[in-house]
Amino acid sequence: MDIVTARLRIAPELRMFLPVSRRQEWQEVTPDGTSTLGHHVESLGIPLTEVGPMIVNGRGVAPSYQLAPGDVVEIHPVPRPQQLPEEPRFLLDVHLGTLARRLRLLGIDAAYHNDMDDPALVVQANDERRVLLTQDRGLLRRRALWLGAYVRGSRPADQLRDLLERFSPPLRPWTRCTACNGELVPVEKDEIEPLLEAGTRRNYDAYGRCGDCGQVYWHGAHSDHLEEIIRTARAWTS
């Protein structure tokens, strides 16, 4: 009997994208003479943004490869850390606000809007060459998007670790505004004294101010929690 299907071996890291009832190592697909390997992989539910090397019958191929009956394919995840042509800059969708604030705390360029729709996100990501971060697989499949990444994890701490391990961005804590992503600059206490509560004026002398929105920062009572986030992040990237 003639072989009419191709077999795809899915790496363990990518099986989370498969339907629960089909999370097996081997997947069979039927080549139709027109659909690319990339199309077949996405049809299984795996965004191509998460796919690294694809090996067909022992040789590496591009997503545009035309799958043929009898092909045996190995689908690997994106290697970590993922190499980018320049220092990574991010844009996060509306569901990742806490992650955006933690990235900014670490000094990572992380744009975020709580009211931006999908087409606008793609436009900004492309215009500013930002990696679009999301848990929306449909958004990652938009053909116009230059680069995106699926954020793994439901807790902000898990999401942060996933991003740091995947992209290994340099950490520069306390250099960005957690509210707007602007860069912080040192400011003399007497310049911003009218903006401070009496207790703050008495207890703190070192301040920074956002160059974009003007928000003033100092190491207050909440800094122990934030310093723990920074310490943990450094341990993940060391």
N, C-alpha and C positions, 0 to 999 in steps of 0.2 A: 504494500500500500504506500502511495506517495505521501511524504511528509508535507503537511499544509500549514503547520504552525511553527513559530519560533519560541524559544524558551529564554526567559529573562530571570537571572539570579539576582535577587534584591538583597543588598547589604542589610545587616540587622538595624543599622542606624536610620534606614529609610522605610522600614516596614511600618512604622507608626502612621505613615500617610495612607496605607492601604486600608480598604474597608475591613472592619473587625473580622468578618467571616472569611476574608481572603488573605490573612497575614501569614502566608507561607513563604518560604525561601524562594521557591520557584514559581514563576508565573508564565502561563502560556498565552500568547497573543497570535492573531491571524493576520499576517501581512496581506495588504490589498493592492500592492503595486504602486501606491501613491503616497501613503502616510509615512512620515519619517519616524525614526527611532524616538526622537524627542516627543512626537505626538503620542506614540504608544505609551511612553513612560508617563506623560501627563494624564493620559486616559486612565491609568491605574490610580491616579490621585496624587502623584509625586510631583511637586513643583520642580522645574528644571533649575531654579536657583539653588536647590539643595543637592543637586547631582554633580559629582565630580567626574572622574574617568569612566568612560563606557568602553568596554572591551568586547569586541565581536570576533569570535573564533580566534582569539589570541592576539588581536591587534586593536589599537585604540582608534576610535571613530568619533566623529562630531555628531551632535544631535540631528543634523540634516541627513545622516546616513539612511538609505532606503533599506528597510528591514526585508529579509528574504526568508522564505520557508526553510526550516532546518537550521537557521542561525541559532547559536548559543551565545547569550549576551550576559556580561557581568556589569551590574549597575552599582557603582561605588558612590559614597557621599563626597561632598566637597572636602578636600584635605584641610586640616586645621593645624596652625593658623592659616586662614585664607589670605592669599597674597593679593593686594590691591596696588594699583600703580602709584598711589599716594596715600598719605595718612587718612584713615577712614573718617568720614563725616556722615552723620546719620539723620534720618527723618523718621519719626515714629508716628504710627497711626493713632486714632483717637482713643484706643483701648489701652495704650501703654504709657500713660501719663506718669505713673510712679517710676517706671524704668527710666523715662526721660530725665526726671529730676535726679535720680541716682547717677546717671551718666554725667550730667552737668556737675554734680558734686565732685566727681572724679576729674573734672576738667576736660571732658570729652565733648566735642561739638555735636549737640543733639537738638535738632529743631523739632518742635512739637506744637500742634494746634488742636484744640478740642472741638473744632467745628469745621474741619476740612473734609470734603468728600473725596472719593477715590480718584476721580480724574484730576483734581487739583493736586493731590498728593503726588501723582505720577509726574505732573508738570514740574512741580518744585524739585522733586528728586532728580529729574533729568537736567533742569536748568542749573542746579547748584552742585551736581555730581555727588549727591548724597545717596547712601545705601538706605533703601526704604525697609524699615523694620515693621513686621506685622505678623499676626497669626491668622490672617485671611488668605487662604490659598488662592482664591479667585483673583485677589489683587496681585499676587505674585505671578500669575499667569498672563497678565496684560502684556501684549506684545510690545507696546511702546516703552515699557519700563526698562531703563538701562541696567539696573542692578537692584536686587532686593534680597532679603533674607528672612526666613521663618524663625520666629523667636520661640524657643522651646521652654516649657515650664509654665505653671500657673501662678507661682509666687514670684514677687519681684526679685527676691534674692536668687532664685533659680534662673530667672530670665537674665539677670545681670551676669551671673557666672557663664551662662551659655554664650552671651555676646563677647565677653572678655576672652574666653577660650577660643572662640571662632575667629575673631579679628585681631586680638592682641594689640589694642590701641595703646599708645603711651598715656600714662596717668599723670595728671597735673592737678591734684586736689586743691580745692579752694581758689580756683582761678576763674570760674564761670558762675554766672547768676543762675540759681536753680529755678527762678521764676521765668526768665525770658531767654536764657542762653547767652546773654551778652558777657563780655569779658570784664572781670573785676580789676579795679585799680586801687592802690592804697590811697587813703584819704586821711588828712589830719583831723584829729578829734574836734578842733575848734571850728572846722568848716561845716560839720554836720551836727554840732551840738544842739541847735534848736530843734532838730528832728528826734532827739533821744529822750526817753523817759529818764526821770531823775535817778532811778536805781541803776540803769544802764550807764549813765554818765559817771556815776561813782565807782562802778566795779570794773569797767573795761576801758582800755586805752587804745587798742589796735583795731582799726576799722578798714573796710573796703567798700567801694561803691561801684555799682554796675555802670559801665560807660554808656549803656543803651537806655535803660529804664530808670536809672537813678536809685535803685534799691540799695539800702545800706546793710552791711553784714558785719557781724562780730561773733566771736566764739562765746556763745551764751550757754545756758543750762542744757540745751539740747545737743551740744557739741560732742558729748561722750558717745551718744548713739551714732552720730554721723562719723566720728572717728573710728568707730568699730566697723562701719561699712567700708571705710577706706582701708583699714588694716586687713580686712578679709579680702577685699579686691586685690590688694597687693600680693597677698599670699597666693591667690588664684593665678596671677600673671607672672609669678617669680619662677 
